[in-house]
Amino acid sequence: MLRIMPVGDSMTIGSAGDHTWRYRMWRHLCTTYGGPFALVGPRETLYDKAADAPTSYAYAEPDFPRAHLAGWGEGWLHMAPLIGEAVRGCRADVLLISLGLIDLGFYTNAEQTAQNAREFVAEARAARPRVRMVMLPVIPNIRAASDASFAAQVDRFNELLAKTVADLDEPRSPLLLASIPPSYDIDTDTYDGTHPNASGEHKIAGAFADALYQGWGMGEPYAAH
């Protein structure tokens, strides 16, 4: 059984009524991965905007393994202290990670954020030495489109994340850097300039799916399901 843990911020947890890219990824793997697998993690809920809390189970398609480690407003800073216990408890084999926007927006600069990513890797490996990780850079968002200094921090962090992956990759616990979807457009792939709509969900799932296929021969190239 391959255990895959999605790790992320608001774009990964999703909010009430969303499918989420986690669902799109599950659908893709159901048709392309030639073996048993499950999505795992210590959380299952969506974010409820009305309650301002992660208390909703109102998925657009609730009949899938909804487990994850994602949180609205959480970043590398928040997940690094949590990942060891989550990986250990869920026996995760592969982490699909989309983090960084929240860190850069509210908590840490590019260099500090990259250091937290390194600590995340160390904690995950301490819990499960053969865990694999796929990391998605910070993707286009409305703040970067309108704030040049923030956009520069995003670009700098994405450079440092690529260096982190290159520096820390090892055969026993390999790391992959997923590619930002080349056609990702904040006007057509999000509902508010940041959070993905259905099209954006497919593109994020596709970024992870294509990395898994190209890097490790898992599954097939992504096709929307």
Disulfide bonds with the S-S distance in Angstrom:
none
